[in-house]
């Protein structure tokens, strides 16, 4: 029973994702259907204003050219099963910073300084992705199993410690035999 409910939920959720992906071009270009010169627009109990732009159509244009690709990238990131999917965080960060810049628009140029924030995010993500790649290449291409290597190193350390203990015992035995 639970399994059927889970499958139903999964099908509904994936269907909604597929519907959003299919309708995303229509959503992306929906700003074209807003009358020019409007300063306010009411859609489903939400009021959109010009927010410092020339009109509400321009504001929605900027919102949509940032929001739709951002949502598509988030869907891609959450559904990807590739080893490199963390790299998708870089364009997600870029669109997020740009969307924040558009929402806080105050008569300044858009998409100017967001690169500095994206560079900071990139400096974190690229080493993580490279580290994952190196581990995968070592394991699957070169056949190096890091866990087996760690186990082997641990065994070697223990053998070395036992050897040192044995040498100490032999020295003690030798000094005791001299005393007798």
Helices and strands as residue ranges (DSSP letters): H 2-28, G 30-33, E 40-43, E 46-49, H 56-79, G 85-87, H 88-103, H 114-136, I 137-141, H 146-179
